Amino acid sequence: MKRGTWSLICIGLFLGALTVAAAVPGVMDGFAGIVITIFLLYCGIIVVAQLFSALYAMRRMVEDSLDKKRVSRRVDLN
């Protein structure tokens, strides 16, 4: 995919996590709630980055397995 598409996906996931964190304000009151929210968002970013890395590795593995392999042949030089 192109870089713009990946950027939009990352921004969408980040905004989705931020929306979910803001939707439950009763649990996250005060400064401790802000710290917990920032920590959870940071963990979410790490998980998403690892997911993209794993998907890219799987795609490369599938592409490599589907490529035609060159068959070596024995050449008789006599």
MIDOSE-1310 file (N, C-alpha, C; in nm, 2 decimals, decimal comma, always signed):
residues 78
mkrg	+0,08/-0,12/+0,00/+0,00/+0,00/+0,00/+0,09/+0,12/+0,00; +0,03/+0,23/-0,04/+0,10/+0,35/-0,04/+0,11/+0,41/+0,10; +0,21/+0,50/+0,11/+0,24/+0,56/+0,24/+0,12/+0,64/+0,29; +0,04/+0,71/+0,21/-0,07/+0,79/+0,25/-0,18/+0,70/+0,31
twsl	-0,20/+0,58/+0,25/-0,30/+0,49/+0,30/-0,26/+0,44/+0,44; -0,13/+0,40/+0,46/-0,09/+0,36/+0,59/-0,10/+0,47/+0,69; -0,07/+0,59/+0,65/-0,08/+0,71/+0,74/-0,23/+0,73/+0,79; -0,32/+0,72/+0,69/-0,46/+0,73/+0,73/-0,51/+0,62/+0,82
icig	-0,46/+0,50/+0,80/-0,50/+0,39/+0,89/-0,44/+0,41/+1,03; -0,32/+0,46/+1,04/-0,26/+0,48/+1,17/-0,33/+0,60/+1,24; -0,36/+0,70/+1,17/-0,44/+0,81/+1,23/-0,57/+0,77/+1,28; -0,64/+0,69/+1,19/-0,77/+0,64/+1,23/-0,77/+0,55/+1,36
lflg	-0,67/+0,47/+1,36/-0,66/+0,38/+1,48/-0,63/+0,46/+1,61; -0,54/+0,56/+1,59/-0,51/+0,65/+1,71/-0,63/+0,73/+1,75; -0,70/+0,78/+1,66/-0,82/+0,86/+1,70/-0,93/+0,77/+1,75; -0,94/+0,65/+1,71/-1,03/+0,55/+1,76/-1,00/+0,52/+1,91
altv	-0,87/+0,50/+1,94/-0,83/+0,48/+2,08/-0,86/+0,60/+2,16; -0,83/+0,71/+2,11/-0,86/+0,84/+2,19/-1,01/+0,85/+2,21; -1,09/+0,82/+2,12/-1,24/+0,83/+2,14/-1,28/+0,73/+2,25; -1,23/+0,61/+2,24/-1,27/+0,51/+2,34/-1,22/+0,56/+2,48
aaav	-1,11/+0,62/+2,49/-1,06/+0,66/+2,62/-1,14/+0,78/+2,67; -1,19/+0,86/+2,58/-1,27/+0,98/+2,62/-1,41/+0,94/+2,66; -1,46/+0,82/+2,61/-1,59/+0,78/+2,63/-1,62/+0,73/+2,77; -1,52/+0,69/+2,84/-1,53/+0,64/+2,97/-1,46/+0,73/+3,07
pgvm	-1,52/+0,85/+3,10/-1,44/+0,95/+3,18/-1,45/+0,92/+3,33; -1,55/+0,84/+3,37/-1,57/+0,81/+3,52/-1,45/+0,73/+3,57; -1,40/+0,64/+3,50/-1,29/+0,56/+3,55/-1,16/+0,64/+3,55; -1,14/+0,73/+3,46/-1,02/+0,80/+3,44/-1,03/+0,94/+3,49
dgfa	-1,04/+0,96/+3,62/-1,05/+1,10/+3,68/-0,92/+1,14/+3,73; -0,89/+1,27/+3,72/-0,77/+1,33/+3,78/-0,64/+1,30/+3,70; -0,53/+1,33/+3,76/-0,40/+1,32/+3,69/-0,37/+1,17/+3,67; -0,40/+1,08/+3,76/-0,38/+0,94/+3,74/-0,45/+0,89/+3,62
givi	-0,57/+0,94/+3,60/-0,64/+0,89/+3,48/-0,57/+0,94/+3,35; -0,52/+1,06/+3,35/-0,45/+1,11/+3,23/-0,32/+1,03/+3,20; -0,25/+0,99/+3,31/-0,13/+0,91/+3,29/-0,17/+0,77/+3,24; -0,27/+0,71/+3,30/-0,32/+0,58/+3,25/-0,36/+0,59/+3,10
tifl	-0,43/+0,69/+3,07/-0,48/+0,70/+2,93/-0,36/+0,72/+2,83; -0,27/+0,80/+2,87/-0,15/+0,82/+2,78/-0,07/+0,69/+2,77; -0,06/+0,61/+2,88/+0,01/+0,48/+2,88/-0,06/+0,38/+2,79; -0,19/+0,38/+2,80/-0,27/+0,29/+2,72/-0,26/+0,32/+2,57
lycg	-0,27/+0,45/+2,54/-0,25/+0,49/+2,40/-0,11/+0,46/+2,35; -0,01/+0,47/+2,43/+0,12/+0,44/+2,38/+0,13/+0,29/+2,36; +0,07/+0,21/+2,45/+0,07/+0,06/+2,43/-0,01/+0,03/+2,30; -0,12/+0,10/+2,27/-0,19/+0,07/+2,15/-0,11/+0,10/+2,02
iivv	-0,03/+0,21/+2,03/+0,05/+0,25/+1,91/+0,15/+0,14/+1,89; +0,21/+0,08/+2,00/+0,31/-0,03/+1,98/+0,25/-0,15/+1,92; +0,13/-0,18/+1,97/+0,06/-0,30/+1,92/+0,03/-0,29/+1,77; -0,02/-0,17/+1,73/-0,05/-0,14/+1,59/+0,07/-0,15/+1,50
aqlf	+0,18/-0,10/+1,55/+0,31/-0,10/+1,48/+0,35/-0,25/+1,46; +0,34/-0,33/+1,56/+0,38/-0,47/+1,55/+0,29/-0,55/+1,46; +0,16/-0,51/+1,46/+0,06/-0,57/+1,37/+0,10/-0,54/+1,22; +0,13/-0,42/+1,19/+0,17/-0,38/+1,06/+0,30/-0,45/+1,02
saly	+0,39/-0,47/+1,11/+0,52/-0,54/+1,08/+0,49/-0,68/+1,05; +0,40/-0,74/+1,13/+0,37/-0,89/+1,11/+0,30/-0,91/+0,98; +0,21/-0,82/+0,95/+0,13/-0,83/+0,82/+0,23/-0,82/+0,70; +0,32/-0,72/+0,71/+0,42/-0,70/+0,60/+0,51/-0,83/+0,59
amrr	+0,55/-0,89/+0,70/+0,63/-1,01/+0,69/+0,56/-1,12/+0,63; +0,43/-1,14/+0,67/+0,35/-1,25/+0,61/+0,33/-1,22/+0,46; +0,30/-1,10/+0,42/+0,29/-1,07/+0,28/+0,41/-1,11/+0,20; +0,53/-1,07/+0,25/+0,66/-1,10/+0,19/+0,68/-1,26/+0,18
mved	+0,64/-1,33/+0,28/+0,65/-1,47/+0,29/+0,57/-1,54/+0,18; +0,44/-1,49/+0,17/+0,35/-1,54/+0,07/+0,40/-1,51/-0,07; +0,44/-1,39/-0,09/+0,50/-1,35/-0,23/+0,62/-1,43/-0,26; +0,71/-1,46/-0,17/+0,83/-1,54/-0,20/+0,79/-1,68/-0,23
sldk	+0,69/-1,73/-0,16/+0,65/-1,87/-0,19/+0,58/-1,89/-0,32; +0,51/-1,78/-0,37/+0,44/-1,79/-0,50/+0,53/-1,76/-0,62; +0,64/-1,69/-0,59/+0,73/-1,66/-0,71/+0,79/-1,79/-0,76; +0,81/-1,79/-0,89/+0,86/-1,91/-0,96/+1,01/-1,92/-0,92
krvs	+1,05/-2,03/-0,88/+1,19/-2,06/-0,85/+1,26/-2,11/-0,97; +1,39/-2,06/-0,99/+1,46/-2,11/-1,10/+1,51/-2,25/-1,07; +1,49/-2,33/-1,17/+1,53/-2,47/-1,16/+1,67/-2,48/-1,22; +1,77/-2,53/-1,14/+1,90/-2,55/-1,19/+1,91/-2,68/-1,27
rrvd	+1,98/-2,67/-1,38/+2,00/-2,79/-1,46/+2,14/-2,82/-1,48; +2,17/-2,95/-1,48/+2,30/-2,99/-1,50/+2,35/-2,97/-1,64; +2,46/-2,92/-1,66/+2,51/-2,89/-1,80/+2,63/-2,99/-1,83; +2,62/-3,06/-1,94/+2,72/-3,15/-1,98/+2,82/-3,08/-2,07
ln	+2,94/-3,06/-2,03/+3,04/-2,99/-2,11/+3,12/-3,08/-2,20; +3,09/-3,20/-2,22/+3,17/-3,29/-2,30/+3,14/-3,27/-2,45
